Amino acid sequence: MSRHRTIFRRPILLCVDFDETITVHDTTSLLFQLSSSSASTQQQLVTQYVDEVGEFIGSYETKWRQRELISSRSRTFDDAGLHEFLEGYAAVDLRSVQRVVECRALEGIRHQDLVKVASSVQVRSNYAETLALADDWKIISVNWNKKLVESVITQAGVVHEPTQIIANDMKADQQGVTTGEINVKVQSPMDKARWIDNVRSMYAATKPTVVYVGDSATDLLALLAADVGIWIAAANTAASSAKLLHQLVENYGIDLHPLMNCGSVGGRIHNDRPVLYTVTDWAQVQSILKSPF
């Protein structure tokens, strides 16, 4: 009599970022283009944000260089140091969001304009097919307009429920035109990590393997909170978002393993350091979804 061993596979809950993870470029500029605010106001907001972020990161780069003189790399994971940086980084971003709301820089956007501009958004190849391979999926995004996210993925043929997209949204008047106010649900790296915990609780009955895919420093705590964190890196690692994430990984003791070189992804910790997996495209992410954990 032959015996057949059944391999039980935990369901996969795939959580992903939107801007520069699903899309090729950040979509914030499109929202400004659609609004009725002046170009000078928008430029002032962008310039102030870039200057403040640059000043904040610059102060840490000095600390990181000093650390390199003592040790080329952090030997263990510096969780407290990482959180200190990300909380300060998020505070700079929050001040920027508050300025955008105060001057109503995103006022005057119509729903039909969002749907129309979504067709111009360049997306990464194979992302829609990858979402379809998961048992369930969520988009967790700091994007200011949930309707833009919905429109982009709908035009790619991705069928979804409203609850599958967790993002901020813009308040609108009775005619459906944005007022410039933002209903903030996801703003910081800490928010993203909390949403990972929240969705894990929602699926407590099935105990899925939570996989998170992201591209930037805002995704880092979510990448670490997931069972499997995947950094989808751009070919141009000099891009600001990729550069900062790489700096954080190097300076706070996080290991990077190319996903395609790994026989399995069972381990989240290696030599007391968290492990993140790197891919260059969505096709590589599919390999993990087709294999049992």
Beta strands, then each sheet from edge to edge (+ up, - down):
strand 1: 12-16
strand 2: 107-110
strand 3: 136-140
strand 4: 165-166
strand 5: 169-172
strand 6: 177-183
strand 7: 209-214
strand 8: 228-232
strand 9: 255-258
strand 10: 269-270
strand 11: 273-279
sheet 1: 4+ 3+ 1+ 7+ 8+ 11+ 9+
sheet 2: 4+ 3+ 1+ 7+ 8+ 11+ 10-
sheet 3: 2+ 6- 5+
end
